[in-house]
Amino acid sequence: MNLAKALRTALVGAVACASLTGGLALTEGTASAAVKTYPASANLDGRTVKKVDVKVGKQRVSDMYAKGSSVSIVCQSPGEDYAGNNIWDLTTDGVWVPDKYVKTGVDGYVMGKCSSYKSYKAKADLNGRKSKGDSANAPGSVVDKYKAGQSVKVKCQATAKGAIWDKTTDNLWVPDKYLKTGTDDFVQGLPRCDTDGVSAGGGGGDDSGSASNLRTPFDCGQSWTAKTYSKHRPKNAVDFQAPNAHGKNVRSSAPGKVTKVANRGNRSYGRYIVIDHGSGVTTLYAHLSAQSVSVGQRVKTGTIIGKVGNTGGSTGPHLHYEQKKNGTPVRVKLNGVAIKYYGATGIKSSTGC
């Protein structure tokens, strides 16, 4: 047996042992995991279960990753056999894809085994809800099921009423904002409970390098039109337009650190802001009428950073918006949905809802 084969055999054996013990929870409060990216060898559906024959709907999103697009993997686990391979990959979008159709370069495991749950401390006394989105005292709720400071074991996440909800190992739901997960967005390494809030377009083409879970940069419930143009500079930028846009709040798309607050006067971006979200991902907000953050400031998803304006080379009030990966503009994806290139996409903001 050559060395490479021996190492693969040892790794598979270690994973099998972990499976027999029921899986280990990751470190308390871990918000993210290591990520590796590989190309898809076919159009891939995203599933919330590691099963082959489930219908498109609550457990499956059709063609979520296009053939040749980049698929970012957090961890791997065994599941139903798919074309002779029982390994499934959990993506940064929180869905499962069959490893058989991801070009990892080997037939075995290349990532660590996914945990069966992750533990986070409760920020306050929490009632466990029977259904996601329920009020604290809805029928079936368990009063003060989780006490402040108690570790809550979360096995998956979903959306309800524009917010993230966590399903515990007790099969009860709690609002994510009351758990110390370390992020305001979905946790990498936790699967989605269902496909609510998940859409096709998670990978593919130029948008594959953008961060998952970047949110619309506007107030909850506002309607905007995202316009893209082949001759735009850069061509992957988006211009957000809406009636009476001037002066509307501009919010951060994700947690991060403000790296630039600048003003180019009556040219180019005019007043603009850049936020670093980690892992090489940044967002840029331009033509602002006002800036309300400073360089070095930490922001959360939905933090108000400025106001829509008409500064710089703008010919009318709008927000010029960019997403970049390692300094290169990529096609924009918001709320898990890829913006249309080239054309107009109507969106309704759920940020801060």
Salt bridges, closest charged atoms under 4 A:
ASP45 OD2 - ARG60 NE 2.75
ASP93 OD1 - LYS333 NZ 3.87
ASP144 OD2 - LYS147 NZ 3.66
ASP194 OD2 - LYS132 NZ 2.81
ASP196 OD1 - LYS58 NZ 2.50
ASP196 OD2 - LYS132 NZ 2.59
ASP206 OD2 - ARG331 NE 3.56
ASP219 OD1 - ARG251 NE 2.55
ASP239 OD1 - HIS232 NE2 3.46
ASP239 OD1 - HIS318 NE2 3.57
ASP239 OD1 - HIS320 ND1 3.38
GLU322 OE2 - HIS320 NE2 2.69
GLU322 OE1 - LYS324 NZ 3.81
